[in-house]
Amino acid sequence: MIARGLGRPGGRLDRLPDVEPAIATTELTHHPSPWQRGPTALPVRFTPMPASR
């Protein structure tokens, strides 16, 4: 999952400096679970960067 990788120390969110939500927060749907509160999806827009090794 992208969110897990980016949220960890060492995540590479700095490679996506212009990341922004692709939809309004009012359009988000959440998991229908009392144990997990989070969006079912989090669409974003960003400019792809060339791969570096």
N, C-alpha and C positions, 0 to 999 in steps of 0.2 A: 504494500500500500504506500502510496506517495506520502500521505500525511504522516504516517509513522516514521518514515525515513527522514523527512524534513524536520520533524519535531524533536528528533534525538540530537544530542550533542554531536557535532561533526556533520550534521545535515547540511545540504548544499543549497539552501534557500538563496544564498548570495548569487547563485548562477541565474536566478530569475528576478532581476531587479524591478521589473515592471509587472509582476504578477498582480492580478486584480480579479474580483469575483465576476463571473460571466452572467450572473442573474442577481436580481434584487434579493435581499435577505428575507423579504416577505414571501418569496416564492420557494424557499427551502422547505423540504419535508423532513420530518424527524422519525427516527425509529420508534415504532409503537411498543416500547418496552419500558417497564418500570426500572430496569437495571442499567439501561444504556440510554443516555441522553446525548444525541448527536445527529447531525444531518445524514440522510441516506446517501446523499451525493453532494459534492462541493465542486461544481464546475468553475473553472478559472480560465482566464485568457492571459497569454504572455507571448513574448517574442522569442522564438526558438534561437538558441545559441549554438554555434558549432561545437561539436564534441572535441574535448581535449583529453589528452592522455598523459 
